[in-house]
Amino acid sequence: MNITKNTTKIIEFLLKNIDKVGFNVNQLSRSINISVGSAHKILQELKKNDIVATTDLKSSIYYKLNLNNPDTVDIWFIVRKLKNLIRQRL
């Protein structure tokens, strides 16, 4: 899996909004300022690697981090730890 700048943006956004039901591709792309096409492609790759989970609500597919995947949980803990370290040093 290729971790691009936009992939990182998506993962960080989903981490910041971990308590939400999820976001459809349009909401997510608007929120992080990337194209819908890029967001869709990245989300499909993350889904294929089981990093995000999907939920069908009404006529949209909603994406959120898959916390049942140990790799996703590791990513979540690493990002939280890094953010805490950065705050401590400021």
Stockholm file with secondary structure:
# STOCKHOLM 1.0

chainA/1-90         MNITKNTTKIIEFLLKNIDKVGFNVNQLSRSINISVGSAHKILQELKKNDIVATTDLKSSIYYKLNLNNPDTVDIWFIVRKLKNLIRQRL
#=GR chainA/1-90 SS CCCCHHHHHHHHHHHHTTTSSCBCHHHHHHHHTCCHHHHHHHHHHHHHTTSEEEEEETTEEEEEECTTSHHHHHHHHHHHHHHHHHHHHC
#=GC SS_cons        CCCCHHHHHHHHHHHHTTTSSCBCHHHHHHHHTCCHHHHHHHHHHHHHTTSEEEEEETTEEEEEECTTSHHHHHHHHHHHHHHHHHHHHC
//
